[in-house]
Amino acid sequence: MPLFLSKKEVLVWVKNGAKTIEIRKGNPKRGDIAFFSSGPNKLKLNIIKKETGKITDLIRLDNYNSIITAAKTLEEAIGYIQTLYGTDKGTFTAYYLSSNK
């Protein structure tokens, strides 16, 4: 079960259903339930699909807003992830999320 430590704004995006894809650096973690945590706030969601590859293969025109909901462009979404990890090189994993409701 992957645990995703998140910024408060990201947890809000996930909670309200605007963010349905989580991108993390590295190979996929085992499990089909994702736990998000930001301080005392916690959220549990189902992982319905995983994709692994380069960041530019995972974040596309058809999905960037489901990853970084505040992004106005594809480049902005990629830049947000690059800022978090300090790079766009290496393997990333996209976790497609669904609520437990």
Biopython code that builds the backbone (N, CA, C, O; Angstrom):
import numpy as np
from Bio.PDB.StructureBuilder import StructureBuilder

atoms = [
    (1, "MET", "N", (0.824, -1.175, 0.000)),
    (1, "MET", "CA", (0.000, 0.000, 0.000)),
    (1, "MET", "C", (0.873, 1.244, 0.000)),
    (1, "MET", "O", (1.501, 1.565, 1.009)),
    (2, "PRO", "N", (0.914, 1.948, -1.129)),
    (2, "PRO", "CA", (1.741, 3.152, -1.191)),
    (2, "PRO", "C", (1.235, 4.264, -0.265)),
    (2, "PRO", "O", (0.035, 4.520, -0.170)),
    (3, "LEU", "N", (2.175, 4.908, 0.404)),
    (3, "LEU", "CA", (1.887, 6.083, 1.209)),
    (3, "LEU", "C", (2.461, 7.283, 0.481)),
    (3, "LEU", "O", (3.654, 7.321, 0.182)),
    (4, "PHE", "N", (1.616, 8.265, 0.194)),
    (4, "PHE", "CA", (2.047, 9.462, -0.505)),
    (4, "PHE", "C", (1.960, 10.648, 0.440)),
    (4, "PHE", "O", (0.868, 11.110, 0.770)),
    (5, "LEU", "N", (3.118, 11.142, 0.876)),
    (5, "LEU", "CA", (3.154, 12.369, 1.651)),
    (5, "LEU", "C", (2.954, 13.502, 0.663)),
    (5, "LEU", "O", (3.636, 13.567, -0.360)),
    (6, "SER", "N", (2.022, 14.393, 0.964)),
    (6, "SER", "CA", (1.622, 15.401, -0.013)),
    (6, "SER", "C", (1.538, 16.782, 0.610)),
    (6, "SER", "O", (1.393, 16.942, 1.822)),
    (7, "LYS", "N", (1.634, 17.782, -0.272)),
    (7, "LYS", "CA", (1.351, 19.143, 0.145)),
    (7, "LYS", "C", (-0.141, 19.247, 0.420)),
    (7, "LYS", "O", (-0.934, 18.465, -0.105)),
    (8, "LYS", "N", (-0.516, 20.210, 1.242)),
    (8, "LYS", "CA", (-1.921, 20.384, 1.586)),
    (8, "LYS", "C", (-2.774, 20.632, 0.344)),
    (8, "LYS", "O", (-3.874, 20.090, 0.236)),
    (9, "GLU", "N", (-2.279, 21.450, -0.599)),
    (9, "GLU", "CA", (-3.056, 21.751, -1.798)),
    (9, "GLU", "C", (-3.305, 20.489, -2.630)),
    (9, "GLU", "O", (-4.370, 20.342, -3.229)),
    (10, "VAL", "N", (-2.338, 19.592, -2.666)),
    (10, "VAL", "CA", (-2.499, 18.344, -3.422)),
    (10, "VAL", "C", (-3.561, 17.465, -2.767)),
    (10, "VAL", "O", (-4.384, 16.867, -3.460)),
    (11, "LEU", "N", (-3.548, 17.385, -1.459)),
    (11, "LEU", "CA", (-4.550, 16.592, -0.755)),
    (11, "LEU", "C", (-5.957, 17.141, -1.025)),
    (11, "LEU", "O", (-6.902, 16.366, -1.171)),
    (12, "VAL", "N", (-6.101, 18.452, -1.090)),
    (12, "VAL", "CA", (-7.391, 19.067, -1.400)),
    (12, "VAL", "C", (-7.825, 18.694, -2.818)),
    (12, "VAL", "O", (-8.987, 18.356, -3.040)),
    (13, "TRP", "N", (-6.897, 18.753, -3.779)),
    (13, "TRP", "CA", (-7.217, 18.383, -5.170)),
    (13, "TRP", "C", (-7.711, 16.940, -5.237)),
    (13, "TRP", "O", (-8.692, 16.639, -5.918)),
    (14, "VAL", "N", (-7.017, 16.049, -4.520)),
    (14, "VAL", "CA", (-7.384, 14.629, -4.531)),
    (14, "VAL", "C", (-8.743, 14.441, -3.851)),
    (14, "VAL", "O", (-9.609, 13.730, -4.361)),
    (15, "LYS", "N", (-8.915, 15.074, -2.716)),
    (15, "LYS", "CA", (-10.147, 14.914, -1.947)),
    (15, "LYS", "C", (-11.375, 15.382, -2.726)),
    (15, "LYS", "O", (-12.432, 14.754, -2.654)),
    (16, "ASN", "N", (-11.240, 16.486, -3.471)),
    (16, "ASN", "CA", (-12.408, 16.989, -4.196)),
    (16, "ASN", "C", (-12.576, 16.347, -5.574)),
    (16, "ASN", "O", (-13.489, 16.702, -6.320)),
    (17, "GLY", "N", (-11.691, 15.397, -5.910)),
    (17, "GLY", "CA", (-11.830, 14.646, -7.154)),
    (17, "GLY", "C", (-11.250, 15.305, -8.386)),
    (17, "GLY", "O", (-11.365, 14.762, -9.485)),
    (18, "ALA", "N", (-10.630, 16.465, -8.230)),
    (18, "ALA", "CA", (-10.030, 17.152, -9.376)),
    (18, "ALA", "C", (-8.733, 16.476, -9.820)),
    (18, "ALA", "O", (-8.423, 16.452, -11.011)),
    (19, "LYS", "N", (-7.985, 15.934, -8.882)),
    (19, "LYS", "CA", (-6.734, 15.238, -9.176)),
    (19, "LYS", "C", (-7.009, 13.736, -9.132)),
    (19, "LYS", "O", (-7.342, 13.186, -8.082)),
    (20, "THR", "N", (-6.866, 13.088, -10.275)),
    (20, "THR", "CA", (-7.144, 11.654, -10.349)),
    (20, "THR", "C", (-5.926, 10.839, -10.751)),
    (20, "THR", "O", (-6.002, 9.616, -10.874)),
    (21, "ILE", "N", (-4.792, 11.524, -10.957)),
    (21, "ILE", "CA", (-3.545, 10.841, -11.302)),
    (21, "ILE", "C", (-2.432, 11.403, -10.422)),
    (21, "ILE", "O", (-2.240, 12.618, -10.359)),
    (22, "GLU", "N", (-1.710, 10.531, -9.754)),
    (22, "GLU", "CA", (-0.571, 10.923, -8.913)),
    (22, "GLU", "C", (0.703, 10.461, -9.596)),
    (22, "GLU", "O", (0.814, 9.294, -9.974)),
    (23, "ILE", "N", (1.667, 11.358, -9.760)),
    (23, "ILE", "CA", (2.962, 11.035, -10.363)),
    (23, "ILE", "C", (4.009, 10.997, -9.268)),
    (23, "ILE", "O", (4.115, 11.921, -8.462)),
    (24, "ARG", "N", (4.784, 9.919, -9.244)),
    (24, "ARG", "CA", (5.884, 9.777, -8.296)),
    (24, "ARG", "C", (7.122, 9.282, -9.014)),
    (24, "ARG", "O", (7.032, 8.507, -9.966)),
    (25, "LYS", "N", (8.284, 9.733, -8.552)),
    (25, "LYS", "CA", (9.556, 9.284, -9.121)),
    (25, "LYS", "C", (9.826, 7.863, -8.662)),
    (25, "LYS", "O", (9.614, 7.516, -7.500)),
    (26, "GLY", "N", (10.301, 7.042, -9.604)),
    (26, "GLY", "CA", (10.664, 5.674, -9.265)),
    (26, "GLY", "C", (9.704, 4.658, -9.857)),
    (26, "GLY", "O", (8.714, 4.996, -10.505)),
    (27, "ASN", "N", (10.037, 3.401, -9.607)),
    (27, "ASN", "CA", (9.216, 2.295, -10.079)),
    (27, "ASN", "C", (7.941, 2.193, -9.256)),
    (27, "ASN", "O", (7.878, 2.728, -8.149)),
    (28, "PRO", "N", (6.920, 1.513, -9.781)),
    (28, "PRO", "CA", (5.646, 1.423, -9.063)),
    (28, "PRO", "C", (5.785, 0.724, -7.706)),
    (28, "PRO", "O", (6.546, -0.231, -7.550)),
    (29, "LYS", "N", (5.040, 1.224, -6.749)),
    (29, "LYS", "CA", (4.981, 0.578, -5.437)),
    (29, "LYS", "C", (3.888, -0.480, -5.479)),
    (29, "LYS", "O", (2.908, -0.347, -6.211)),
    (30, "ARG", "N", (4.065, -1.518, -4.696)),
    (30, "ARG", "CA", (3.064, -2.589, -4.634)),
    (30, "ARG", "C", (1.809, -2.113, -3.933)),
    (30, "ARG", "O", (1.850, -1.237, -3.069)),
    (31, "GLY", "N", (0.692, -2.709, -4.323)),
    (31, "GLY", "CA", (-0.569, -2.417, -3.662)),
    (31, "GLY", "C", (-1.555, -1.732, -4.575)),
    (31, "GLY", "O", (-1.185, -1.119, -5.576)),
    (32, "ASP", "N", (-2.820, -1.847, -4.211)),
    (32, "ASP", "CA", (-3.868, -1.238, -5.010)),
    (32, "ASP", "C", (-4.681, -0.210, -4.226)),
    (32, "ASP", "O", (-5.765, 0.193, -4.646)),
    (33, "ILE", "N", (-4.141, 0.206, -3.086)),
    (33, "ILE", "CA", (-4.745, 1.277, -2.297)),
    (33, "ILE", "C", (-3.664, 2.305, -1.989)),
    (33, "ILE", "O", (-2.577, 1.960, -1.526)),
    (34, "ALA", "N", (-3.978, 3.582, -2.254)),
    (34, "ALA", "CA", (-3.050, 4.676, -1.986)),
    (34, "ALA", "C", (-3.507, 5.430, -0.746)),
    (34, "ALA", "O", (-4.686, 5.752, -0.599)),
    (35, "PHE", "N", (-2.568, 5.704, 0.136)),
    (35, "PHE", "CA", (-2.839, 6.516, 1.313)),
    (35, "PHE", "C", (-2.135, 7.855, 1.134)),
    (35, "PHE", "O", (-0.917, 7.907, 0.963)),
    (36, "PHE", "N", (-2.903, 8.930, 1.174)),
    (36, "PHE", "CA", (-2.348, 10.277, 1.099)),
    (36, "PHE", "C", (-2.332, 10.856, 2.501)),
    (36, "PHE", "O", (-3.260, 10.657, 3.284)),
    (37, "SER", "N", (-1.258, 11.579, 2.804)),
    (37, "SER", "CA", (-1.122, 12.181, 4.121)),
    (37, "SER", "C", (-0.510, 13.568, 3.981)),
    (37, "SER", "O", (0.488, 13.761, 3.286)),
    (38, "SER", "N", (-1.130, 14.524, 4.656)),
    (38, "SER", "CA", (-0.603, 15.879, 4.742)),
    (38, "SER", "C", (-0.864, 16.356, 6.163)),
    (38, "SER", "O", (-1.980, 16.743, 6.507)),
    (39, "GLY", "N", (0.177, 16.323, 6.978)),
    (39, "GLY", "CA", (-0.003, 16.651, 8.388)),
    (39, "GLY", "C", (-0.977, 15.660, 9.005)),
    (39, "GLY", "O", (-0.811, 14.451, 8.848)),
    (40, "PRO", "N", (-1.996, 16.160, 9.708)),
    (40, "PRO", "CA", (-2.963, 15.254, 10.343)),
    (40, "PRO", "C", (-4.037, 14.739, 9.370)),
    (40, "PRO", "O", (-4.813, 13.849, 9.718)),
    (41, "ASN", "N", (-4.079, 15.291, 8.174)),
    (41, "ASN", "CA", (-5.104, 14.915, 7.204)),
    (41, "ASN", "C", (-4.694, 13.680, 6.417)),
    (41, "ASN", "O", (-3.568, 13.581, 5.928)),
    (42, "LYS", "N", (-5.631, 12.735, 6.304)),
    (42, "LYS", "CA", (-5.357, 11.475, 5.616)),
    (42, "LYS", "C", (-6.504, 11.163, 4.666)),
    (42, "LYS", "O", (-7.643, 11.579, 4.881)),
    (43, "LEU", "N", (-6.176, 10.416, 3.602)),
    (43, "LEU", "CA", (-7.166, 10.038, 2.606)),
    (43, "LEU", "C", (-6.758, 8.715, 1.984)),
    (43, "LEU", "O", (-5.574, 8.470, 1.752)),
    (44, "LYS", "N", (-7.737, 7.863, 1.716)),
    (44, "LYS", "CA", (-7.469, 6.553, 1.132)),
    (44, "LYS", "C", (-8.229, 6.452, -0.192)),
    (44, "LYS", "O", (-9.420, 6.758, -0.259)),
    (45, "LEU", "N", (-7.517, 6.014, -1.260)),
    (45, "LEU", "CA", (-8.127, 5.860, -2.577)),
    (45, "LEU", "C", (-7.671, 4.563, -3.223)),
    (45, "LEU", "O", (-6.613, 4.027, -2.892)),
    (46, "ASN", "N", (-8.478, 4.067, -4.142)),
    (46, "ASN", "CA", (-8.100, 2.885, -4.922)),
    (46, "ASN", "C", (-7.169, 3.288, -6.056)),
    (46, "ASN", "O", (-7.338, 4.344, -6.667)),
    (47, "ILE", "N", (-6.187, 2.438, -6.330)),
    (47, "ILE", "CA", (-5.332, 2.598, -7.508)),
    (47, "ILE", "C", (-5.913, 1.669, -8.568)),
    (47, "ILE", "O", (-5.932, 0.452, -8.390)),
    (48, "ILE", "N", (-6.385, 2.247, -9.671)),
    (48, "ILE", "CA", (-7.032, 1.426, -10.695)),
    (48, "ILE", "C", (-6.101, 1.087, -11.854)),
    (48, "ILE", "O", (-6.397, 0.202, -12.658)),
    (49, "LYS", "N", (-4.970, 1.795, -11.938)),
    (49, "LYS", "CA", (-4.017, 1.542, -13.026)),
    (49, "LYS", "C", (-2.698, 2.214, -12.679)),
    (49, "LYS", "O", (-2.672, 3.216, -11.965)),
    (50, "LYS", "N", (-1.601, 1.654, -13.190)),
    (50, "LYS", "CA", (-0.273, 2.243, -13.025)),
    (50, "LYS", "C", (0.418, 2.263, -14.377)),
    (50, "LYS", "O", (0.297, 1.319, -15.157)),
    (51, "GLU", "N", (1.142, 3.340, -14.652)),
    (51, "GLU", "CA", (1.977, 3.452, -15.852)),
    (51, "GLU", "C", (3.359, 3.904, -15.417)),
    (51, "GLU", "O", (3.491, 4.720, -14.505)),
    (52, "THR", "N", (4.374, 3.384, -16.056)),
    (52, "THR", "CA", (5.749, 3.748, -15.732)),
    (52, "THR", "C", (6.458, 4.215, -16.997)),
    (52, "THR", "O", (6.262, 3.650, -18.073)),
    (53, "GLY", "N", (7.288, 5.255, -16.861)),
    (53, "GLY", "CA", (8.046, 5.742, -18.005)),
    (53, "GLY", "C", (8.678, 7.094, -17.719)),
    (53, "GLY", "O", (8.808, 7.511, -16.568)),
    (54, "LYS", "N", (9.067, 7.765, -18.790)),
    (54, "LYS", "CA", (9.622, 9.110, -18.669)),
    (54, "LYS", "C", (8.489, 10.078, -18.339)),
    (54, "LYS", "O", (7.333, 9.851, -18.698)),
    (55, "ILE", "N", (8.836, 11.141, -17.661)),
    (55, "ILE", "CA", (7.831, 12.114, -17.236)),
    (55, "ILE", "C", (7.053, 12.671, -18.430)),
    (55, "ILE", "O", (5.849, 12.907, -18.331)),
    (56, "THR", "N", (7.735, 12.880, -19.551)),
    (56, "THR", "CA", (7.070, 13.428, -20.733)),
    (56, "THR", "C", (6.159, 12.414, -21.415)),
    (56, "THR", "O", (5.318, 12.795, -22.229)),
    (57, "ASP", "N", (6.311, 11.141, -21.100)),
    (57, "ASP", "CA", (5.387, 10.124, -21.616)),
    (57, "ASP", "C", (4.149, 10.004, -20.724)),
    (57, "ASP", "O", (3.076, 9.627, -21.194)),
    (58, "LEU", "N", (4.302, 10.321, -19.446)),
    (58, "LEU", "CA", (3.210, 10.164, -18.490)),
    (58, "LEU", "C", (2.308, 11.389, -18.406)),
    (58, "LEU", "O", (1.093, 11.265, -18.259)),
    (59, "ILE", "N", (2.914, 12.579, -18.502)),
    (59, "ILE", "CA", (2.132, 13.820, -18.450)),
    (59, "ILE", "C", (1.941, 14.290, -19.884)),
    (59, "ILE", "O", (2.898, 14.633, -20.578)),
    (60, "ARG", "N", (0.672, 14.297, -20.315)),
    (60, "ARG", "CA", (0.347, 14.601, -21.710)),
    (60, "ARG", "C", (-0.753, 15.672, -21.779)),
    (60, "ARG", "O", (-1.355, 16.036, -20.769)),
    (61, "LEU", "N", (-0.991, 16.153, -22.983)),
    (61, "LEU", "CA", (-2.044, 17.147, -23.188)),
    (61, "LEU", "C", (-3.407, 16.649, -22.719)),
    (61, "LEU", "O", (-4.225, 17.438, -22.245)),
    (62, "ASP", "N", (-3.656, 15.355, -22.848)),
    (62, "ASP", "CA", (-4.966, 14.816, -22.493)),
    (62, "ASP", "C", (-5.134, 14.531, -20.995)),
    (62, "ASP", "O", (-6.231, 14.180, -20.562)),
    (63, "ASN", "N", (-4.068, 14.676, -20.195)),
    (63, "ASN", "CA", (-4.215, 14.333, -18.775)),
    (63, "ASN", "C", (-3.533, 15.277, -17.786)),
    (63, "ASN", "O", (-3.680, 15.095, -16.578)),
    (64, "TYR", "N", (-2.792, 16.280, -18.261)),
    (64, "TYR", "CA", (-1.995, 17.093, -17.327)),
    (64, "TYR", "C", (-2.840, 17.758, -16.248)),
    (64, "TYR", "O", (-2.378, 17.937, -15.122)),
    (65, "ASN", "N", (-4.079, 18.128, -16.584)),
    (65, "ASN", "CA", (-4.922, 18.802, -15.605)),
    (65, "ASN", "C", (-5.438, 17.854, -14.532)),
    (65, "ASN", "O", (-5.858, 18.304, -13.466)),
    (66, "SER", "N", (-5.414, 16.555, -14.793)),
    (66, "SER", "CA", (-5.797, 15.557, -13.789)),
    (66, "SER", "C", (-4.629, 15.229, -12.860)),
    (66, "SER", "O", (-4.795, 14.527, -11.862)),
    (67, "ILE", "N", (-3.451, 15.743, -13.199)),
    (67, "ILE", "CA", (-2.245, 15.517, -12.398)),
    (67, "ILE", "C", (-1.946, 16.745, -11.538)),
    (67, "ILE", "O", (-1.778, 16.640, -10.323)),
    (68, "ILE", "N", (-1.883, 17.903, -12.183)),
    (68, "ILE", "CA", (-1.663, 19.181, -11.498)),
    (68, "ILE", "C", (-2.834, 20.076, -11.876)),
    (68, "ILE", "O", (-2.807, 20.726, -12.921)),
    (69, "THR", "N", (-3.845, 20.113, -11.048)),
    (69, "THR", "CA", (-5.087, 20.792, -11.419)),
    (69, "THR", "C", (-4.928, 22.305, -11.568)),
    (69, "THR", "O", (-5.726, 22.940, -12.257)),
    (70, "ALA", "N", (-3.929, 22.878, -10.945)),
    (70, "ALA", "CA", (-3.713, 24.317, -11.055)),
    (70, "ALA", "C", (-2.945, 24.696, -12.323)),
    (70, "ALA", "O", (-2.849, 25.878, -12.654)),
    (71, "ALA", "N", (-2.402, 23.717, -13.029)),
    (71, "ALA", "CA", (-1.610, 23.998, -14.232)),
    (71, "ALA", "C", (-2.506, 24.477, -15.368)),
    (71, "ALA", "O", (-3.579, 23.923, -15.609)),
    (72, "LYS", "N", (-2.047, 25.515, -16.058)),
    (72, "LYS", "CA", (-2.786, 26.042, -17.199)),
    (72, "LYS", "C", (-2.266, 25.473, -18.521)),
    (72, "LYS", "O", (-2.936, 25.562, -19.550)),
    (73, "THR", "N", (-1.065, 24.888, -18.484)),
    (73, "THR", "CA", (-0.472, 24.309, -19.688)),
    (73, "THR", "C", (0.238, 23.004, -19.332)),
    (73, "THR", "O", (0.518, 22.730, -18.165)),
    (74, "LEU", "N", (0.516, 22.222, -20.341)),
    (74, "LEU", "CA", (1.282, 20.983, -20.163)),
    (74, "LEU", "C", (2.654, 21.290, -19.578)),
    (74, "LEU", "O", (3.120, 20.589, -18.680)),
    (75, "GLU", "N", (3.295, 22.327, -20.083)),
    (75, "GLU", "CA", (4.637, 22.695, -19.612)),
    (75, "GLU", "C", (4.623, 23.077, -18.130)),
    (75, "GLU", "O", (5.557, 22.766, -17.391)),
    (76, "GLU", "N", (3.561, 23.749, -17.711)),
    (76, "GLU", "CA", (3.429, 24.128, -16.301)),
    (76, "GLU", "C", (3.323, 22.887, -15.408)),
    (76, "GLU", "O", (3.921, 22.837, -14.333)),
    (77, "ALA", "N", (2.565, 21.897, -15.856)),
    (77, "ALA", "CA", (2.403, 20.663, -15.085)),
    (77, "ALA", "C", (3.734, 19.914, -14.971)),
    (77, "ALA", "O", (4.100, 19.444, -13.893)),
    (78, "ILE", "N", (4.451, 19.807, -16.088)),
    (78, "ILE", "CA", (5.762, 19.145, -16.070)),
    (78, "ILE", "C", (6.722, 19.923, -15.178)),
    (78, "ILE", "O", (7.482, 19.326, -14.415)),
    (79, "GLY", "N", (6.694, 21.243, -15.268)),
    (79, "GLY", "CA", (7.550, 22.085, -14.431)),
    (79, "GLY", "C", (7.271, 21.901, -12.947)),
    (79, "GLY", "O", (8.201, 21.911, -12.141)),
    (80, "TYR", "N", (6.018, 21.736, -12.574)),
    (80, "TYR", "CA", (5.635, 21.508, -11.172)),
    (80, "TYR", "C", (6.300, 20.238, -10.657)),
    (80, "TYR", "O", (6.879, 20.236, -9.571)),
    (81, "ILE", "N", (6.219, 19.160, -11.430)),
    (81, "ILE", "CA", (6.832, 17.884, -11.034)),
    (81, "ILE", "C", (8.352, 18.011, -10.995)),
    (81, "ILE", "O", (8.991, 17.492, -10.080)),
    (82, "GLN", "N", (8.935, 18.694, -11.977)),
    (82, "GLN", "CA", (10.391, 18.891, -11.996)),
    (82, "GLN", "C", (10.850, 19.652, -10.763)),
    (82, "GLN", "O", (11.905, 19.350, -10.205)),
    (83, "THR", "N", (10.073, 20.630, -10.337)),
    (83, "THR", "CA", (10.420, 21.400, -9.139)),
    (83, "THR", "C", (10.411, 20.507, -7.895)),
    (83, "THR", "O", (11.277, 20.633, -7.030)),
    (84, "LEU", "N", (9.433, 19.609, -7.810)),
    (84, "LEU", "CA", (9.360, 18.705, -6.662)),
    (84, "LEU", "C", (10.568, 17.777, -6.573)),
    (84, "LEU", "O", (11.116, 17.557, -5.493)),
    (85, "TYR", "N", (10.979, 17.232, -7.728)),
    (85, "TYR", "CA", (12.033, 16.218, -7.736)),
    (85, "TYR", "C", (13.401, 16.744, -8.176)),
    (85, "TYR", "O", (14.396, 16.023, -8.094)),
    (86, "GLY", "N", (13.456, 17.982, -8.638)),
    (86, "GLY", "CA", (14.725, 18.553, -9.058)),
    (86, "GLY", "C", (15.217, 18.028, -10.399)),
    (86, "GLY", "O", (16.331, 18.346, -10.816)),
    (87, "THR", "N", (14.405, 17.233, -11.073)),
    (87, "THR", "CA", (14.803, 16.657, -12.357)),
    (87, "THR", "C", (13.573, 16.136, -13.105)),
    (87, "THR", "O", (12.507, 15.926, -12.526)),
    (88, "ASP", "N", (13.759, 15.939, -14.385)),
    (88, "ASP", "CA", (12.739, 15.246, -15.169)),
    (88, "ASP", "C", (13.320, 13.956, -15.747)),
    (88, "ASP", "O", (12.697, 13.294, -16.577)),
    (89, "LYS", "N", (14.522, 13.617, -15.294)),
    (89, "LYS", "CA", (15.222, 12.408, -15.764)),
    (89, "LYS", "C", (14.853, 11.220, -14.885)),
    (89, "LYS", "O", (14.492, 11.379, -13.719)),
    (90, "GLY", "N", (14.949, 10.031, -15.464)),
    (90, "GLY", "CA", (14.704, 8.811, -14.705)),
    (90, "GLY", "C", (13.303, 8.278, -14.914)),
    (90, "GLY", "O", (12.545, 8.765, -15.752)),
    (91, "THR", "N", (12.986, 7.279, -14.140)),
    (91, "THR", "CA", (11.695, 6.599, -14.229)),
    (91, "THR", "C", (10.691, 7.227, -13.269)),
    (91, "THR", "O", (11.005, 7.512, -12.113)),
    (92, "PHE", "N", (9.489, 7.433, -13.769)),
    (92, "PHE", "CA", (8.379, 7.940, -12.966)),
    (92, "PHE", "C", (7.216, 6.966, -13.091)),
    (92, "PHE", "O", (7.134, 6.202, -14.053)),
    (93, "THR", "N", (6.320, 6.998, -12.113)),
    (93, "THR", "CA", (5.127, 6.160, -12.149)),
    (93, "THR", "C", (3.895, 7.036, -11.978)),
    (93, "THR", "O", (3.843, 7.905, -11.108)),
    (94, "ALA", "N", (2.904, 6.786, -12.830)),
    (94, "ALA", "CA", (1.600, 7.446, -12.727)),
    (94, "ALA", "C", (0.630, 6.465, -12.078)),
    (94, "ALA", "O", (0.474, 5.335, -12.541)),
    (95, "TYR", "N", (-0.014, 6.905, -11.011)),
    (95, "TYR", "CA", (-1.015, 6.106, -10.312)),
    (95, "TYR", "C", (-2.389, 6.711, -10.631)),
    (95, "TYR", "O", (-2.655, 7.864, -10.292)),
    (96, "TYR", "N", (-3.235, 5.951, -11.266)),
    (96, "TYR", "CA", (-4.587, 6.416, -11.594)),
    (96, "TYR", "C", (-5.493, 6.052, -10.421)),
    (96, "TYR", "O", (-5.552, 4.897, -9.999)),
    (97, "LEU", "N", (-6.203, 7.066, -9.899)),
    (97, "LEU", "CA", (-6.915, 6.920, -8.636)),
    (97, "LEU", "C", (-8.434, 6.937, -8.813)),
    (97, "LEU", "O", (-8.969, 7.538, -9.746)),
    (98, "SER", "N", (-9.097, 6.267, -7.901)),
    (98, "SER", "CA", (-10.558, 6.249, -7.854)),
    (98, "SER", "C", (-10.970, 6.294, -6.386)),
    (98, "SER", "O", (-10.335, 5.663, -5.541)),
    (99, "SER", "N", (-12.013, 7.026, -6.087)),
    (99, "SER", "CA", (-12.430, 7.134, -4.686)),
    (99, "SER", "C", (-13.002, 5.814, -4.185)),
    (99, "SER", "O", (-13.404, 4.962, -4.978)),
    (100, "ASN", "N", (-13.036, 5.652, -2.881)),
    (100, "ASN", "CA", (-13.553, 4.439, -2.256)),
    (100, "ASN", "C", (-15.061, 4.480, -2.061)),
    (100, "ASN", "O", (-15.633, 3.556, -1.483)),
    (101, "LYS", "N", (-15.703, 5.523, -2.528)),
    (101, "LYS", "CA", (-17.154, 5.695, -2.321)),
    (101, "LYS", "C", (-17.953, 4.706, -3.137)),
    (101, "LYS", "O", (-19.183, 4.712, -3.081)),
]
sb = StructureBuilder()
sb.init_structure("model")
sb.init_model(0)
sb.init_chain("A")
sb.init_seg("    ")
for serial, (resi, resn, name, xyz) in enumerate(atoms, 1):
    if name == "N":
        sb.init_residue(resn, " ", resi, " ")
    sb.init_atom(name, np.array(xyz, "f"), 0.0, 1.0, " ", f" {name:<3s}", serial, name[0])
structure = sb.get_structure()
